[in-house]
Amino acid sequence: MHLRGVAGGWLSQFPQQVVAESRMGRLGSETMLTRMAELMFIEVLRRHVEQLPSERTGWLAGLTDSVVGPALSQLHERPAHPWTLAELARTIATSRTVLAERFSHLVGVPPMLYLTRWRLQLAAEQLSRGSAKVAAVATHVGYESEAAFSRAFKRETGLSPAAWRRARGG
């Protein structure tokens, strides 16, 4: 990301603040540095999104859209919910057609395919860092059966969930 106008404002002071905090070694400095990095990331991301041209597409452009943004929020807040296109459209007060067309145009995939990929990404993370059974991971990300989850996971990643876990040392 390349941002214009960062030389002014509070973000320009961050590098000095980070260096000062890291040198002082005060109680809680690790936590402070972590939070400062988070704040800097959020501000850089905000500025980047604000500078996107209106014709821009992609996930970040979708976040700023009045239809796609709320849909993305719902899918991310409740990935395990048994969403349908109709329910998602109803939840964000739009039509299925408008939702499907705008979501596909901006994000690049239809909403339900996006949801599938999001669920599988969450599952891959859980499999990599935990020891939960595959069936528990499947349920946690919204699959009613371990078999359906395993098929979807293998279709998307090329590996079964168990092979994925082994390959990542989980």
N, C-alpha and C positions, 0 to 999 in steps of 0.2 A: 504494500500500500504506500502510496505517495500522497502526502497531505500538504496542502498549501495553507499558509496562515498560522502555522503552529508556533512561529517565533514569538507571538504575543500571547497574552493570557496566562492562566495558571498552569497550563501544560508545559510551558517553556521553563518553568521553575522546577519541574519534577526531577531532572537529572541531578541537580545540585542537592535537592532534598534527599534523594535516594543515597547519594554518596555520603552526605552528612549523617544520615540515620545509620548506615552500615559502619561508619567509622566510630560512632559514639559507643556502640556496644551496650546500650541501655537495656534495662529489663523490657522484654516484649519486642525487641527490635526485629526479630525474625517475623513475628506476626505483622508488625508495621510494614516491613518491606513487602510481605506477601500482599497485604491490602493495597499498598501503594501501586504495586504492579497491576493488580486487578483494576484499580481506578484508572490507571493510565491506559490499559487495554480498552476499557469501556469507552473512555473519552476519544481515543483514536478511532475506534469502531464507529462511534456516533458521528464524528466528523466525516469519516469516509462515507457513511451512508447518506449524510446530508449533502455531500458533493456529487452523488451519483446522478447522471443525467436521467431525465424522466423516461427515456426509451430503453433504459438498461434492463436486462433480465438477470435472473439468478436468485439464489436463496435470499441474499441480503435485500435485493430489490423487492422480493416477495414480502419481506417483513414490513416494508413501508406501505404496501398496498392496503387499501381499506377493506378489501375482501380476503385476500390471500394472507395478510398478516394475522388477523384473528383466527383463521383456519390453522395456520402453522402453530399458533399459540395453543389452540385446543389439542392438536395432535401431539405436541410436545409435553403439555401438562398431563395428558391422560392417554398415553400410548397403548395401554392395555385395554382400554374401553373398546367394546365391539362396534366401532364406527362403521356407518354406511355413508355413502355420499349424501343421501337424503337427510340423514340426521345431522351431519356436519353442516350442511347448507342451512338447515333449520336453526341450528344453534347459533350461527353467525348472521342469521336473518338475510339470506340471499337465496337465489334459485340454484338448483343443481347445475343447470347449464352454465350460468355465469361463473359459479365456483369452479367447475371443471375446466372451462375455457381459460379463465384468468390464471388459475393455478398452473395449468399445463404450459401456458405461454410464458409466465414469469419464472417458474421453478424448473420447467423442462420436463416434468413428468406429471401424470395425473395424481390427484390427491391420495387415492388408495394405494397406488404403487409407492408413493412417497412414504406413506404410513408403514407399509410392509418393510421398506428399506430402513426406516428409522427404528422399527422394532428389532430388526435383525442386527443393526448396529449396536443397539443397547444390549442385545443378547450376546453379541461377540465380546463386548466389554466385560459383561458379567462372567462369561465363560473363561476369559483370559485372567481375571483377577480373583476368582472365587472358586469354591469347591462345591457349590450347589449342584444338585442333580439336574440333568438336562431337562427333565420333566418340570422341575420347579422353575427353571429359567424360562421355559416355554410359557408356563402359566403367568409368570411375572410380566412378560412382555405382550401378553394378549392372545396366545394360542390356546385353543381348547384341547388340543391333543398334541402329544409329544411327536407323533408320526407326522402330522401336518407341519409342525415346526421344523422337524429334521429335514423334510423334503424342501421346504422353503429355504432353509439355511444352506443346504447343499447346493441348491440351484443358484443362489446368490454368491456364495463364496467358493464353491468347488470342493468343499470339505464338509464332512458330517460335523455336528457340534462336538462330539467326542474327539475327533481328529483335530479339530480347530484348537481345542483346549490343550491337547498333547503337544501340538506344534508350537504353542505359545508358552509351554512350560507350566501350565496351570494344573 
